[in-house]
Amino acid sequence: MRESTPPPLARARLDRDGATRGLPDRSARFDADPEARVLLLHDGRALLTELVEGVPPVLDLRSPAEAARAIDAGAGAVELRVYLGRALDDEGLASSGAPIEVWAIDAAATDAIEAEAARWVGLRQAAPMLSDRDSGLFTQAAAIVNWHRASGFCPRCGAPTDPIESGWSRRCRNDGGQVFPRTDAAVIVLVTDADDRVLLGSNAMWQANRFSLLAGFVEPGESLESAVVREIGEEAGLEVVDVAYVASQPWPFPASLMLGFTARAVSAEAAASVRPDGEEILELRWFSRAELAAALPEVGFPGRTSIAGWLLEQWYGGPIESSPQGWGA
């Protein structure tokens, strides 16, 4: 189960360059750098290159000057700028890498830059088409912009906050205190039994015949391993043992970090008596590999962009081509 290749969305080739975030002239240097590029984002959608049959799209990264001219011409506005870092080359070096920012822009700016709505695509839809570099950039950009949107006011006193440190912190206008980005940790678990069947559940918020791994948020003061045991117990009435960490994946919908685990049912009797909680999980099923294959295409399984799909395919031993009732991320 342990793999050397990280899950999708966790393969970004980028030096986040934290040492330069606080430089007073960093933005001016960025704007003057001929190699600098801007990832444009509006309402969770990034600009992709024009779709050409047989050619996968890439992020349409613009120079700061080109982006600024189009935005100004359309009377649009840049609502937020965040420095993402420097692109890495194939050897993992950033010495000649292009500096990259994300600019969150308003609707008028979107129309001015590219009026074709189909080229503005959300991460769930874009990730399966994008390279590891581009999907990683998009993930980072979406996550930090989501945090800014939810952090306009100080959690201590309620006063407005302003972005500082190239967008990686906010400062309270009242007391000067800093607020830093937060990430919500969630465990996602591939549970197997003594026959190496996998346990999948159908969430109350999904369409019928849609199954995935069980998951849940880590509670305050709780270890990751304890969260695995608690969540599987709550959602499936199942005691698990042999809890083992596998890999993690950023999941900016809006601000999660998915921590992938494996676990095993404590006994055959326990596995036979699983029961959904009836609120979050409406149905539970054990699948052997043959049963999972036979369930396609009527049953929807998670797409390979998500860590759920990645973990499931590691167990299955190959690609799982889900039905249209599945999901792309």
URVEN-V966352 format. One record per pair of residues at least 4 apart in sequence whose ideal C-beta (glycine too) atoms are under 7 Angstrom apart, sorted by the first residue. I is the first residue (numbers start at 1). J is the second residue. Records with the same first field share a line. If there is no record, write none. Layout:
I = J ; J
This chain:
1 = 246 ; 262 ; 314
2 = 246
3 = 247 ; 314
6 = 10 ; 11 ; 247
7 = 247 ; 249 ; 260 ; 307 ; 310
8 = 127 ; 135 ; 304 ; 305 ; 310
9 = 127 ; 135 ; 136 ; 139 ; 249 ; 250 ; 305
10 = 248 ; 249 ; 250
11 = 132 ; 136
12 = 133 ; 136 ; 137 ; 139 ; 140
13 = 87 ; 88 ; 132 ; 133 ; 136
14 = 84 ; 85 ; 86 ; 87 ; 88 ; 136 ; 137
15 = 85 ; 86 ; 88 ; 94 ; 97
16 = 85
17 = 85 ; 86
20 = 26
21 = 26 ; 83 ; 165 ; 166 ; 168
22 = 165
25 = 29
26 = 30 ; 83 ; 166
27 = 31 ; 81
28 = 32
29 = 33
30 = 36 ; 64 ; 83 ; 99 ; 101
31 = 64
33 = 99
35 = 98 ; 99
36 = 63 ; 64 ; 98 ; 99
37 = 61 ; 62 ; 63 ; 98 ; 100
38 = 61 ; 62 ; 64 ; 67 ; 101 ; 103
39 = 46 ; 59 ; 61 ; 100 ; 102 ; 137 ; 141
40 = 46 ; 47 ; 62 ; 67 ; 103 ; 105 ; 113
41 = 46 ; 102 ; 103 ; 104 ; 141 ; 145
42 = 104 ; 105 ; 107 ; 110 ; 120
44 = 122 ; 142
45 = 120 ; 121 ; 122
46 = 59 ; 121 ; 126 ; 138
47 = 60 ; 113 ; 114 ; 119 ; 120
48 = 57 ; 58 ; 59 ; 60 ; 119 ; 121 ; 126
49 = 57 ; 58 ; 60
50 = 119
51 = 57
56 = 129
57 = 129
58 = 130 ; 131 ; 134
59 = 134 ; 137 ; 138
62 = 66 ; 67
63 = 67
64 = 68
65 = 69
66 = 70
67 = 71 ; 103 ; 113
68 = 72
69 = 73
70 = 74 ; 112 ; 113
71 = 76 ; 78 ; 105 ; 109 ; 112 ; 113
73 = 112
74 = 108 ; 109 ; 111 ; 112
75 = 108
76 = 105 ; 106 ; 108 ; 109 ; 112
77 = 105 ; 106 ; 109
78 = 103 ; 105 ; 109
79 = 104 ; 105 ; 106
80 = 104 ; 145 ; 148 ; 163 ; 167
81 = 101 ; 103 ; 167
82 = 101 ; 102 ; 144 ; 166 ; 167
83 = 101 ; 166 ; 167
84 = 100 ; 101 ; 102 ; 137 ; 140 ; 141
85 = 100
86 = 94 ; 97 ; 98 ; 99
87 = 97 ; 98 ; 100 ; 133
88 = 92 ; 93 ; 94 ; 97
89 = 93 ; 96 ; 97
100 = 137
102 = 141 ; 145
104 = 145
105 = 109 ; 110
107 = 111
108 = 112
109 = 113
110 = 120
111 = 115
114 = 119
121 = 125 ; 126
122 = 126
123 = 127 ; 138 ; 139 ; 142
124 = 328 ; 329
125 = 328
126 = 130 ; 138
127 = 135 ; 305 ; 329
128 = 303 ; 305 ; 328
130 = 134 ; 135 ; 138
131 = 135
132 = 136
133 = 137
134 = 138
135 = 139
136 = 140
137 = 141
138 = 142
139 = 143 ; 250 ; 252
140 = 144
141 = 145
142 = 146 ; 252
143 = 147 ; 250 ; 252 ; 255
144 = 148 ; 167 ; 181
145 = 149
146 = 150 ; 252 ; 254 ; 255
147 = 151 ; 181 ; 182 ; 255
148 = 163
151 = 161 ; 170 ; 179
152 = 160 ; 161
153 = 158 ; 159 ; 160 ; 161
154 = 158 ; 159 ; 161 ; 172 ; 174 ; 177 ; 179
155 = 179
156 = 175 ; 177
157 = 172 ; 174 ; 175
159 = 172 ; 173 ; 174
160 = 173
161 = 170 ; 171 ; 172 ; 173 ; 179
162 = 170 ; 171 ; 173
163 = 167 ; 170
164 = 169 ; 170 ; 171
165 = 169
168 = 181
169 = 178 ; 179 ; 180
170 = 179
171 = 176 ; 178
172 = 176 ; 177 ; 179
182 = 255
183 = 255 ; 257
184 = 217 ; 255 ; 256
185 = 218 ; 257 ; 259
186 = 215 ; 216 ; 217 ; 218 ; 256 ; 258 ; 259
187 = 215 ; 216 ; 218 ; 224 ; 227 ; 228 ; 231 ; 259 ; 261
188 = 213 ; 215 ; 258 ; 259 ; 260 ; 307 ; 308
189 = 213 ; 214 ; 215 ; 228 ; 232 ; 261 ; 263
190 = 198 ; 213 ; 262 ; 311 ; 312 ; 315
191 = 198 ; 199 ; 214 ; 232 ; 240 ; 263 ; 265
192 = 196 ; 197 ; 198 ; 264
193 = 197 ; 265 ; 268 ; 271 ; 286
194 = 268
195 = 288
197 = 286 ; 287 ; 288
198 = 287 ; 315
199 = 214 ; 236 ; 274 ; 284 ; 286
200 = 211 ; 212 ; 213 ; 285 ; 287
201 = 211 ; 212 ; 214 ; 235 ; 236 ; 276 ; 281 ; 283 ; 284
202 = 206 ; 210 ; 211 ; 281 ; 282 ; 283
203 = 280 ; 281
204 = 279 ; 280 ; 282
206 = 210
207 = 325
209 = 298 ; 299 ; 300 ; 325
210 = 300 ; 325 ; 326
211 = 285 ; 299 ; 301
212 = 301 ; 302 ; 308
213 = 308 ; 311 ; 312
214 = 231 ; 232 ; 235 ; 236
216 = 227 ; 231
218 = 222 ; 224 ; 227
219 = 227
222 = 226 ; 227
223 = 227
224 = 228 ; 259
225 = 229 ; 243
226 = 230
227 = 231
228 = 232 ; 240 ; 243 ; 261 ; 263
229 = 233 ; 240 ; 243
230 = 234
231 = 235
232 = 236 ; 238 ; 240 ; 263
233 = 237 ; 238 ; 239
234 = 277
235 = 277 ; 280 ; 281
236 = 274 ; 275 ; 276 ; 281 ; 284
237 = 274 ; 275
238 = 265 ; 270 ; 274
239 = 266 ; 270
240 = 263 ; 264 ; 265 ; 266
241 = 264 ; 266
242 = 263 ; 264
243 = 261 ; 263
244 = 261 ; 262
245 = 259 ; 261
246 = 260 ; 261 ; 262 ; 311
247 = 260 ; 307
248 = 257 ; 258 ; 259 ; 260
249 = 258 ; 307
250 = 257
251 = 256 ; 257 ; 258
258 = 307
260 = 307 ; 311
265 = 270 ; 271
266 = 270
267 = 271
268 = 272
269 = 273
271 = 286
274 = 284
276 = 281 ; 282 ; 283 ; 284
277 = 281
278 = 282
287 = 291 ; 292 ; 295
289 = 293 ; 316
290 = 294
291 = 295
292 = 316
295 = 299
296 = 321 ; 323
297 = 323
298 = 323
299 = 323
300 = 322 ; 323 ; 325 ; 326
301 = 312 ; 320 ; 322 ; 326
302 = 306 ; 308 ; 309 ; 312 ; 326 ; 327
303 = 309 ; 322 ; 326 ; 327 ; 328 ; 329
304 = 309 ; 310 ; 313 ; 319
305 = 309 ; 328 ; 329
306 = 310 ; 329
307 = 311
308 = 312
309 = 313
310 = 314
311 = 315
312 = 316 ; 320
313 = 318 ; 319 ; 320
316 = 320
322 = 326
